[in-house]
Amino acid sequence: MLFGLPKTSFVEIILYNTLGEKVSTILSKKINAGFHSIDFFADNLSSGVYFYQITANE
């Protein structure tokens, strides 16, 4: 996953299944401004469609 931040922010990346149920918190921490790459491996998940939500707060 690639994302950019205009300023240092607390970032959460949460993974949901197609029922809207939270499956996993991929990231939950303060990150400096700039572009970032997060590796995510879904080896332990059942096959299917998943959605992720990125939230950044100051």
mmCIF file as Biopython writes it, N, C-alpha, C and O atoms, coordinates in Angstrom:
data_model
#
loop_
_atom_site.group_PDB
_atom_site.id
_atom_site.type_symbol
_atom_site.label_atom_id
_atom_site.label_alt_id
_atom_site.label_comp_id
_atom_site.label_asym_id
_atom_site.label_entity_id
_atom_site.label_seq_id
_atom_site.pdbx_PDB_ins_code
_atom_site.Cartn_x
_atom_site.Cartn_y
_atom_site.Cartn_z
_atom_site.occupancy
_atom_site.B_iso_or_equiv
_atom_site.auth_seq_id
_atom_site.auth_asym_id
_atom_site.pdbx_PDB_model_num
ATOM 1   N N  . MET A ? 1  ? 0.840   -1.166  0.000  1.0 0.0 1  A 1 
ATOM 2   C CA . MET A ? 1  ? 0.000   0.000   0.000  1.0 0.0 1  A 1 
ATOM 3   C C  . MET A ? 1  ? 0.888   1.232   0.000  1.0 0.0 1  A 1 
ATOM 4   O O  . MET A ? 1  ? 1.852   1.311   0.761  1.0 0.0 1  A 1 
ATOM 5   N N  . LEU A ? 2  ? 0.564   2.179   -0.843 1.0 0.0 2  A 1 
ATOM 6   C CA . LEU A ? 2  ? 1.294   3.439   -0.908 1.0 0.0 2  A 1 
ATOM 7   C C  . LEU A ? 2  ? 0.371   4.569   -0.479 1.0 0.0 2  A 1 
ATOM 8   O O  . LEU A ? 2  ? -0.798  4.606   -0.862 1.0 0.0 2  A 1 
ATOM 9   N N  . PHE A ? 3  ? 0.904   5.489   0.319  1.0 0.0 3  A 1 
ATOM 10  C CA . PHE A ? 3  ? 0.120   6.659   0.711  1.0 0.0 3  A 1 
ATOM 11  C C  . PHE A ? 3  ? 1.063   7.796   1.060  1.0 0.0 3  A 1 
ATOM 12  O O  . PHE A ? 3  ? 2.233   7.580   1.374  1.0 0.0 3  A 1 
ATOM 13  N N  . GLY A ? 4  ? 0.531   9.017   0.998  1.0 0.0 4  A 1 
ATOM 14  C CA . GLY A ? 4  ? 1.314   10.202  1.315  1.0 0.0 4  A 1 
ATOM 15  C C  . GLY A ? 4  ? 0.630   11.023  2.389  1.0 0.0 4  A 1 
ATOM 16  O O  . GLY A ? 4  ? -0.597  11.066  2.473  1.0 0.0 4  A 1 
ATOM 17  N N  . LEU A ? 5  ? 1.443   11.677  3.210  1.0 0.0 5  A 1 
ATOM 18  C CA . LEU A ? 5  ? 0.933   12.535  4.279  1.0 0.0 5  A 1 
ATOM 19  C C  . LEU A ? 5  ? 1.515   13.934  4.123  1.0 0.0 5  A 1 
ATOM 20  O O  . LEU A ? 5  ? 2.728   14.075  3.970  1.0 0.0 5  A 1 
ATOM 21  N N  . PRO A ? 6  ? 0.680   14.974  4.159  1.0 0.0 6  A 1 
ATOM 22  C CA . PRO A ? 6  ? 1.197   16.335  4.049  1.0 0.0 6  A 1 
ATOM 23  C C  . PRO A ? 6  ? 1.917   16.793  5.317  1.0 0.0 6  A 1 
ATOM 24  O O  . PRO A ? 6  ? 2.749   17.699  5.270  1.0 0.0 6  A 1 
ATOM 25  N N  . LYS A ? 7  ? 1.592   16.159  6.461  1.0 0.0 7  A 1 
ATOM 26  C CA . LYS A ? 7  ? 2.266   16.473  7.724  1.0 0.0 7  A 1 
ATOM 27  C C  . LYS A ? 7  ? 2.209   15.258  8.635  1.0 0.0 7  A 1 
ATOM 28  O O  . LYS A ? 7  ? 1.434   14.331  8.400  1.0 0.0 7  A 1 
ATOM 29  N N  . THR A ? 8  ? 3.030   15.265  9.668  1.0 0.0 8  A 1 
ATOM 30  C CA . THR A ? 8  ? 3.059   14.162  10.618 1.0 0.0 8  A 1 
ATOM 31  C C  . THR A ? 8  ? 1.658   13.921  11.170 1.0 0.0 8  A 1 
ATOM 32  O O  . THR A ? 8  ? 0.984   14.854  11.607 1.0 0.0 8  A 1 
ATOM 33  N N  . SER A ? 9  ? 1.230   12.665  11.145 1.0 0.0 9  A 1 
ATOM 34  C CA . SER A ? 9  ? -0.138  12.322  11.543 1.0 0.0 9  A 1 
ATOM 35  C C  . SER A ? 9  ? -0.183  10.952  12.204 1.0 0.0 9  A 1 
ATOM 36  O O  . SER A ? 9  ? 0.695   10.116  11.994 1.0 0.0 9  A 1 
ATOM 37  N N  . PHE A ? 10 ? -1.218  10.740  13.006 1.0 0.0 10 A 1 
ATOM 38  C CA . PHE A ? 10 ? -1.509  9.411   13.530 1.0 0.0 10 A 1 
ATOM 39  C C  . PHE A ? 10 ? -2.304  8.690   12.449 1.0 0.0 10 A 1 
ATOM 40  O O  . PHE A ? 10 ? -3.357  9.166   12.026 1.0 0.0 10 A 1 
ATOM 41  N N  . VAL A ? 11 ? -1.805  7.550   12.007 1.0 0.0 11 A 1 
ATOM 42  C CA . VAL A ? 11 ? -2.407  6.830   10.882 1.0 0.0 11 A 1 
ATOM 43  C C  . VAL A ? 11 ? -2.918  5.466   11.337 1.0 0.0 11 A 1 
ATOM 44  O O  . VAL A ? 11 ? -2.241  4.739   12.064 1.0 0.0 11 A 1 
ATOM 45  N N  . GLU A ? 12 ? -4.121  5.142   10.894 1.0 0.0 12 A 1 
ATOM 46  C CA . GLU A ? 12 ? -4.679  3.809   11.105 1.0 0.0 12 A 1 
ATOM 47  C C  . GLU A ? 12 ? -5.074  3.236   9.755  1.0 0.0 12 A 1 
ATOM 48  O O  . GLU A ? 12 ? -5.715  3.903   8.943  1.0 0.0 12 A 1 
ATOM 49  N N  . ILE A ? 13 ? -4.684  1.994   9.529  1.0 0.0 13 A 1 
ATOM 50  C CA . ILE A ? 13 ? -5.126  1.257   8.346  1.0 0.0 13 A 1 
ATOM 51  C C  . ILE A ? 13 ? -5.850  0.021   8.865  1.0 0.0 13 A 1 
ATOM 52  O O  . ILE A ? 13 ? -5.263  -0.824  9.540  1.0 0.0 13 A 1 
ATOM 53  N N  . ILE A ? 14 ? -7.134  -0.068  8.536  1.0 0.0 14 A 1 
ATOM 54  C CA . ILE A ? 14 ? -7.969  -1.157  9.033  1.0 0.0 14 A 1 
ATOM 55  C C  . ILE A ? 14 ? -8.517  -1.949  7.856  1.0 0.0 14 A 1 
ATOM 56  O O  . ILE A ? 14 ? -8.943  -1.379  6.851  1.0 0.0 14 A 1 
ATOM 57  N N  . LEU A ? 15 ? -8.500  -3.266  7.992  1.0 0.0 15 A 1 
ATOM 58  C CA . LEU A ? 15 ? -8.979  -4.174  6.954  1.0 0.0 15 A 1 
ATOM 59  C C  . LEU A ? 15 ? -10.374 -4.684  7.325  1.0 0.0 15 A 1 
ATOM 60  O O  . LEU A ? 15 ? -10.618 -5.083  8.464  1.0 0.0 15 A 1 
ATOM 61  N N  . TYR A ? 16 ? -11.291 -4.663  6.337  1.0 0.0 16 A 1 
ATOM 62  C CA . TYR A ? 16 ? -12.669 -5.117  6.541  1.0 0.0 16 A 1 
ATOM 63  C C  . TYR A ? 16 ? -13.023 -6.191  5.518  1.0 0.0 16 A 1 
ATOM 64  O O  . TYR A ? 16 ? -12.485 -6.213  4.411  1.0 0.0 16 A 1 
ATOM 65  N N  . ASN A ? 17 ? -13.937 -7.082  5.904  1.0 0.0 17 A 1 
ATOM 66  C CA . ASN A ? 17 ? -14.458 -8.055  4.940  1.0 0.0 17 A 1 
ATOM 67  C C  . ASN A ? 17 ? -15.674 -7.464  4.230  1.0 0.0 17 A 1 
ATOM 68  O O  . ASN A ? 17 ? -16.049 -6.320  4.487  1.0 0.0 17 A 1 
ATOM 69  N N  . THR A ? 18 ? -16.284 -8.232  3.350  1.0 0.0 18 A 1 
ATOM 70  C CA . THR A ? 18 ? -17.412 -7.710  2.569  1.0 0.0 18 A 1 
ATOM 71  C C  . THR A ? 18 ? -18.672 -7.494  3.404  1.0 0.0 18 A 1 
ATOM 72  O O  . THR A ? 18 ? -19.616 -6.854  2.939  1.0 0.0 18 A 1 
ATOM 73  N N  . LEU A ? 19 ? -18.699 -8.016  4.625  1.0 0.0 19 A 1 
ATOM 74  C CA . LEU A ? 19 ? -19.831 -7.781  5.530  1.0 0.0 19 A 1 
ATOM 75  C C  . LEU A ? 19 ? -19.629 -6.516  6.358  1.0 0.0 19 A 1 
ATOM 76  O O  . LEU A ? 19 ? -20.488 -6.143  7.158  1.0 0.0 19 A 1 
ATOM 77  N N  . GLY A ? 20 ? -18.480 -5.858  6.158  1.0 0.0 20 A 1 
ATOM 78  C CA . GLY A ? 20 ? -18.178 -4.647  6.910  1.0 0.0 20 A 1 
ATOM 79  C C  . GLY A ? 20 ? -17.594 -4.924  8.277  1.0 0.0 20 A 1 
ATOM 80  O O  . GLY A ? 20 ? -17.487 -4.020  9.107  1.0 0.0 20 A 1 
ATOM 81  N N  . GLU A ? 21 ? -17.215 -6.172  8.518  1.0 0.0 21 A 1 
ATOM 82  C CA . GLU A ? 21 ? -16.632 -6.547  9.806  1.0 0.0 21 A 1 
ATOM 83  C C  . GLU A ? 21 ? -15.130 -6.281  9.798  1.0 0.0 21 A 1 
ATOM 84  O O  . GLU A ? 21 ? -14.443 -6.568  8.818  1.0 0.0 21 A 1 
ATOM 85  N N  . LYS A ? 22 ? -14.634 -5.734  10.891 1.0 0.0 22 A 1 
ATOM 86  C CA . LYS A ? 22 ? -13.202 -5.477  11.021 1.0 0.0 22 A 1 
ATOM 87  C C  . LYS A ? 22 ? -12.468 -6.809  11.111 1.0 0.0 22 A 1 
ATOM 88  O O  . LYS A ? 22 ? -12.779 -7.648  11.956 1.0 0.0 22 A 1 
ATOM 89  N N  . VAL A ? 23 ? -11.490 -6.989  10.229 1.0 0.0 23 A 1 
ATOM 90  C CA . VAL A ? 23 ? -10.714 -8.220  10.179 1.0 0.0 23 A 1 
ATOM 91  C C  . VAL A ? 23 ? -9.372  -8.036  10.876 1.0 0.0 23 A 1 
ATOM 92  O O  . VAL A ? 23 ? -8.905  -8.925  11.588 1.0 0.0 23 A 1 
ATOM 93  N N  . SER A ? 24 ? -8.750  -6.861  10.664 1.0 0.0 24 A 1 
ATOM 94  C CA . SER A ? 24 ? -7.409  -6.641  11.194 1.0 0.0 24 A 1 
ATOM 95  C C  . SER A ? 24 ? -7.066  -5.159  11.194 1.0 0.0 24 A 1 
ATOM 96  O O  . SER A ? 24 ? -7.528  -4.399  10.342 1.0 0.0 24 A 1 
ATOM 97  N N  . THR A ? 25 ? -6.250  -4.760  12.160 1.0 0.0 25 A 1 
ATOM 98  C CA . THR A ? 25 ? -5.641  -3.431  12.135 1.0 0.0 25 A 1 
ATOM 99  C C  . THR A ? 25 ? -4.240  -3.619  11.579 1.0 0.0 25 A 1 
ATOM 100 O O  . THR A ? 25 ? -3.387  -4.235  12.219 1.0 0.0 25 A 1 
ATOM 101 N N  . ILE A ? 26 ? -4.007  -3.093  10.400 1.0 0.0 26 A 1 
ATOM 102 C CA . ILE A ? 26 ? -2.724  -3.266  9.720  1.0 0.0 26 A 1 
ATOM 103 C C  . ILE A ? 26 ? -1.683  -2.306  10.273 1.0 0.0 26 A 1 
ATOM 104 O O  . ILE A ? 26 ? -0.510  -2.658  10.399 1.0 0.0 26 A 1 
ATOM 105 N N  . LEU A ? 27 ? -2.114  -1.088  10.603 1.0 0.0 27 A 1 
ATOM 106 C CA . LEU A ? 27 ? -1.196  -0.065  11.106 1.0 0.0 27 A 1 
ATOM 107 C C  . LEU A ? 27 ? -1.958  0.847   12.049 1.0 0.0 27 A 1 
ATOM 108 O O  . LEU A ? 27 ? -3.120  1.175   11.811 1.0 0.0 27 A 1 
ATOM 109 N N  . SER A ? 28 ? -1.291  1.256   13.126 1.0 0.0 28 A 1 
ATOM 110 C CA . SER A ? 28 ? -1.889  2.194   14.075 1.0 0.0 28 A 1 
ATOM 111 C C  . SER A ? 28 ? -0.752  2.900   14.807 1.0 0.0 28 A 1 
ATOM 112 O O  . SER A ? 28 ? -0.345  2.481   15.891 1.0 0.0 28 A 1 
ATOM 113 N N  . LYS A ? 29 ? -0.238  3.989   14.196 1.0 0.0 29 A 1 
ATOM 114 C CA . LYS A ? 29 ? 0.868   4.713   14.820 1.0 0.0 29 A 1 
ATOM 115 C C  . LYS A ? 29 ? 1.071   6.078   14.169 1.0 0.0 29 A 1 
ATOM 116 O O  . LYS A ? 29 ? 0.500   6.377   13.121 1.0 0.0 29 A 1 
ATOM 117 N N  . LYS A ? 30 ? 1.888   6.885   14.807 1.0 0.0 30 A 1 
ATOM 118 C CA . LYS A ? 30 ? 2.225   8.213   14.295 1.0 0.0 30 A 1 
ATOM 119 C C  . LYS A ? 30 ? 3.300   8.063   13.222 1.0 0.0 30 A 1 
ATOM 120 O O  . LYS A ? 30 ? 4.294   7.361   13.410 1.0 0.0 30 A 1 
ATOM 121 N N  . ILE A ? 31 ? 3.080   8.741   12.090 1.0 0.0 31 A 1 
ATOM 122 C CA . ILE A ? 31 ? 4.003   8.643   10.955 1.0 0.0 31 A 1 
ATOM 123 C C  . ILE A ? 31 ? 4.346   10.045  10.473 1.0 0.0 31 A 1 
ATOM 124 O O  . ILE A ? 31 ? 3.490   10.929  10.432 1.0 0.0 31 A 1 
ATOM 125 N N  . ASN A ? 32 ? 5.601   10.233  10.113 1.0 0.0 32 A 1 
ATOM 126 C CA . ASN A ? 32 ? 6.074   11.528  9.622  1.0 0.0 32 A 1 
ATOM 127 C C  . ASN A ? 32 ? 5.511   11.843  8.239  1.0 0.0 32 A 1 
ATOM 128 O O  . ASN A ? 32 ? 5.088   10.949  7.507  1.0 0.0 32 A 1 
ATOM 129 N N  . ALA A ? 33 ? 5.516   13.118  7.899  1.0 0.0 33 A 1 
ATOM 130 C CA . ALA A ? 33 ? 5.063   13.574  6.583  1.0 0.0 33 A 1 
ATOM 131 C C  . ALA A ? 33 ? 5.897   12.913  5.486  1.0 0.0 33 A 1 
ATOM 132 O O  . ALA A ? 33 ? 7.054   12.553  5.700  1.0 0.0 33 A 1 
ATOM 133 N N  . GLY A ? 34 ? 5.288   12.762  4.308  1.0 0.0 34 A 1 
ATOM 134 C CA . GLY A ? 34 ? 5.983   12.186  3.163  1.0 0.0 34 A 1 
ATOM 135 C C  . GLY A ? 34 ? 5.217   11.007  2.592  1.0 0.0 34 A 1 
ATOM 136 O O  . GLY A ? 34 ? 4.092   10.713  2.996  1.0 0.0 34 A 1 
ATOM 137 N N  . PHE A ? 35 ? 5.857   10.340  1.641  1.0 0.0 35 A 1 
ATOM 138 C CA . PHE A ? 35 ? 5.247   9.175   1.008  1.0 0.0 35 A 1 
ATOM 139 C C  . PHE A ? 35 ? 5.739   7.916   1.702  1.0 0.0 35 A 1 
ATOM 140 O O  . PHE A ? 35 ? 6.908   7.812   2.072  1.0 0.0 35 A 1 
ATOM 141 N N  . HIS A ? 36 ? 4.832   6.961   1.874  1.0 0.0 36 A 1 
ATOM 142 C CA . HIS A ? 36 ? 5.152   5.745   2.616  1.0 0.0 36 A 1 
ATOM 143 C C  . HIS A ? 36 ? 4.622   4.519   1.886  1.0 0.0 36 A 1 
ATOM 144 O O  . HIS A ? 36 ? 3.643   4.589   1.144  1.0 0.0 36 A 1 
ATOM 145 N N  . SER A ? 37 ? 5.289   3.401   2.115  1.0 0.0 37 A 1 
ATOM 146 C CA . SER A ? 37 ? 4.882   2.115   1.562  1.0 0.0 37 A 1 
ATOM 147 C C  . SER A ? 37 ? 4.751   1.130   2.718  1.0 0.0 37 A 1 
ATOM 148 O O  . SER A ? 37 ? 5.667   0.978   3.526  1.0 0.0 37 A 1 
ATOM 149 N N  . ILE A ? 38 ? 3.609   0.467   2.788  1.0 0.0 38 A 1 
ATOM 150 C CA . ILE A ? 38 ? 3.367   -0.523  3.829  1.0 0.0 38 A 1 
ATOM 151 C C  . ILE A ? 38 ? 3.173   -1.876  3.151  1.0 0.0 38 A 1 
ATOM 152 O O  . ILE A ? 38 ? 2.323   -2.021  2.274  1.0 0.0 38 A 1 
ATOM 153 N N  . ASP A ? 39 ? 3.963   -2.862  3.561  1.0 0.0 39 A 1 
ATOM 154 C CA . ASP A ? 39 ? 3.789   -4.217  3.042  1.0 0.0 39 A 1 
ATOM 155 C C  . ASP A ? 39 ? 2.701   -4.914  3.846  1.0 0.0 39 A 1 
ATOM 156 O O  . ASP A ? 39 ? 2.676   -4.835  5.074  1.0 0.0 39 A 1 
ATOM 157 N N  . PHE A ? 40 ? 1.816   -5.587  3.152  1.0 0.0 40 A 1 
ATOM 158 C CA . PHE A ? 40 ? 0.750   -6.338  3.809  1.0 0.0 40 A 1 
ATOM 159 C C  . PHE A ? 40 ? 0.644   -7.706  3.156  1.0 0.0 40 A 1 
ATOM 160 O O  . PHE A ? 40 ? 0.483   -7.819  1.941  1.0 0.0 40 A 1 
ATOM 161 N N  . PHE A ? 41 ? 0.736   -8.728  3.969  1.0 0.0 41 A 1 
ATOM 162 C CA . PHE A ? 41 ? 0.660   -10.096 3.466  1.0 0.0 41 A 1 
ATOM 163 C C  . PHE A ? 41 ? -0.626  -10.740 3.982  1.0 0.0 41 A 1 
ATOM 164 O O  . PHE A ? 41 ? -0.875  -10.765 5.188  1.0 0.0 41 A 1 
ATOM 165 N N  . ALA A ? 42 ? -1.427  -11.252 3.075  1.0 0.0 42 A 1 
ATOM 166 C CA . ALA A ? 42 ? -2.730  -11.813 3.425  1.0 0.0 42 A 1 
ATOM 167 C C  . ALA A ? 42 ? -2.702  -13.340 3.484  1.0 0.0 42 A 1 
ATOM 168 O O  . ALA A ? 42 ? -3.731  -13.989 3.294  1.0 0.0 42 A 1 
ATOM 169 N N  . ASP A ? 43 ? -1.544  -13.905 3.743  1.0 0.0 43 A 1 
ATOM 170 C CA . ASP A ? 43 ? -1.400  -15.364 3.767  1.0 0.0 43 A 1 
ATOM 171 C C  . ASP A ? 43 ? -2.337  -16.037 4.767  1.0 0.0 43 A 1 
ATOM 172 O O  . ASP A ? 43 ? -2.794  -17.156 4.535  1.0 0.0 43 A 1 
ATOM 173 N N  . ASN A ? 44 ? -2.621  -15.357 5.876  1.0 0.0 44 A 1 
ATOM 174 C CA . ASN A ? 44 ? -3.428  -15.967 6.934  1.0 0.0 44 A 1 
ATOM 175 C C  . ASN A ? 44 ? -4.929  -15.681 6.779  1.0 0.0 44 A 1 
ATOM 176 O O  . ASN A ? 44 ? -5.719  -16.051 7.648  1.0 0.0 44 A 1 
ATOM 177 N N  . LEU A ? 45 ? -5.324  -15.032 5.691  1.0 0.0 45 A 1 
ATOM 178 C CA . LEU A ? 45 ? -6.736  -14.704 5.470  1.0 0.0 45 A 1 
ATOM 179 C C  . LEU A ? 45 ? -7.385  -15.697 4.508  1.0 0.0 45 A 1 
ATOM 180 O O  . LEU A ? 45 ? -6.729  -16.257 3.630  1.0 0.0 45 A 1 
ATOM 181 N N  . SER A ? 46 ? -8.679  -15.899 4.694  1.0 0.0 46 A 1 
ATOM 182 C CA . SER A ? 46 ? -9.437  -16.719 3.743  1.0 0.0 46 A 1 
ATOM 183 C C  . SER A ? 46 ? -9.475  -15.995 2.401  1.0 0.0 46 A 1 
ATOM 184 O O  . SER A ? 46 ? -9.396  -14.768 2.349  1.0 0.0 46 A 1 
ATOM 185 N N  . SER A ? 47 ? -9.595  -16.758 1.319  1.0 0.0 47 A 1 
ATOM 186 C CA . SER A ? 47 ? -9.696  -16.108 0.013  1.0 0.0 47 A 1 
ATOM 187 C C  . SER A ? 47 ? -11.001 -15.325 -0.046 1.0 0.0 47 A 1 
ATOM 188 O O  . SER A ? 47 ? -11.997 -15.717 0.562  1.0 0.0 47 A 1 
ATOM 189 N N  . GLY A ? 48 ? -10.990 -14.232 -0.773 1.0 0.0 48 A 1 
ATOM 190 C CA . GLY A ? 48 ? -12.172 -13.392 -0.874 1.0 0.0 48 A 1 
ATOM 191 C C  . GLY A ? 48 ? -11.808 -11.947 -1.117 1.0 0.0 48 A 1 
ATOM 192 O O  . GLY A ? 48 ? -10.652 -11.621 -1.388 1.0 0.0 48 A 1 
ATOM 193 N N  . VAL A ? 49 ? -12.804 -11.080 -1.019 1.0 0.0 49 A 1 
ATOM 194 C CA . VAL A ? 49 ? -12.627 -9.649  -1.248 1.0 0.0 49 A 1 
ATOM 195 C C  . VAL A ? 49 ? -12.540 -8.946  0.098  1.0 0.0 49 A 1 
ATOM 196 O O  . VAL A ? 49 ? -13.324 -9.215  1.008  1.0 0.0 49 A 1 
ATOM 197 N N  . TYR A ? 50 ? -11.573 -8.042  0.208  1.0 0.0 50 A 1 
ATOM 198 C CA . TYR A ? 50 ? -11.390 -7.257  1.427  1.0 0.0 50 A 1 
ATOM 199 C C  . TYR A ? 50 ? -11.235 -5.789  1.046  1.0 0.0 50 A 1 
ATOM 200 O O  . TYR A ? 50 ? -10.830 -5.467  -0.071 1.0 0.0 50 A 1 
ATOM 201 N N  . PHE A ? 51 ? -11.555 -4.918  1.972  1.0 0.0 51 A 1 
ATOM 202 C CA . PHE A ? 51 ? -11.421 -3.479  1.784  1.0 0.0 51 A 1 
ATOM 203 C C  . PHE A ? 51 ? -10.559 -2.926  2.904  1.0 0.0 51 A 1 
ATOM 204 O O  . PHE A ? 51 ? -10.598 -3.427  4.028  1.0 0.0 51 A 1 
ATOM 205 N N  . TYR A ? 52 ? -9.778  -1.892  2.601  1.0 0.0 52 A 1 
ATOM 206 C CA . TYR A ? 52 ? -9.035  -1.254  3.677  1.0 0.0 52 A 1 
ATOM 207 C C  . TYR A ? 52 ? -9.390  0.222   3.738  1.0 0.0 52 A 1 
ATOM 208 O O  . TYR A ? 52 ? -9.732  0.849   2.735  1.0 0.0 52 A 1 
ATOM 209 N N  . GLN A ? 53 ? -9.295  0.753   4.951  1.0 0.0 53 A 1 
ATOM 210 C CA . GLN A ? 53 ? -9.593  2.164   5.207  1.0 0.0 53 A 1 
ATOM 211 C C  . GLN A ? 53 ? -8.358  2.788   5.837  1.0 0.0 53 A 1 
ATOM 212 O O  . GLN A ? 53 ? -7.818  2.269   6.815  1.0 0.0 53 A 1 
ATOM 213 N N  . ILE A ? 54 ? -7.917  3.903   5.271  1.0 0.0 54 A 1 
ATOM 214 C CA . ILE A ? 54 ? -6.797  4.650   5.837  1.0 0.0 54 A 1 
ATOM 215 C C  . ILE A ? 54 ? -7.347  5.927   6.447  1.0 0.0 54 A 1 
ATOM 216 O O  . ILE A ? 54 ? -8.028  6.704   5.777  1.0 0.0 54 A 1 
ATOM 217 N N  . THR A ? 55 ? -7.046  6.141   7.725  1.0 0.0 55 A 1 
ATOM 218 C CA . THR A ? 55 ? -7.462  7.349   8.430  1.0 0.0 55 A 1 
ATOM 219 C C  . THR A ? 55 ? -6.218  8.028   8.977  1.0 0.0 55 A 1 
ATOM 220 O O  . THR A ? 55 ? -5.375  7.380   9.598  1.0 0.0 55 A 1 
ATOM 221 N N  . ALA A ? 56 ? -6.097  9.341   8.748  1.0 0.0 56 A 1 
ATOM 222 C CA . ALA A ? 56 ? -4.960  10.105  9.264  1.0 0.0 56 A 1 
ATOM 223 C C  . ALA A ? 56 ? -5.486  11.316  10.024 1.0 0.0 56 A 1 
ATOM 224 O O  . ALA A ? 56 ? -6.254  12.115  9.489  1.0 0.0 56 A 1 
ATOM 225 N N  . ASN A ? 57 ? -5.064  11.438  11.273 1.0 0.0 57 A 1 
ATOM 226 C CA . ASN A ? 57 ? -5.437  12.567  12.128 1.0 0.0 57 A 1 
ATOM 227 C C  . ASN A ? 57 ? -4.179  13.228  12.652 1.0 0.0 57 A 1 
ATOM 228 O O  . ASN A ? 57 ? -3.164  12.564  12.865 1.0 0.0 57 A 1 
ATOM 229 N N  . GLU A ? 58 ? -4.240  14.519  12.858 1.0 0.0 58 A 1 
ATOM 230 C CA . GLU A ? 58 ? -3.084  15.244  13.387 1.0 0.0 58 A 1 
ATOM 231 C C  . GLU A ? 58 ? -2.855  14.896  14.836 1.0 0.0 58 A 1 
ATOM 232 O O  . GLU A ? 58 ? -1.924  15.410  15.455 1.0 0.0 58 A 1 
#
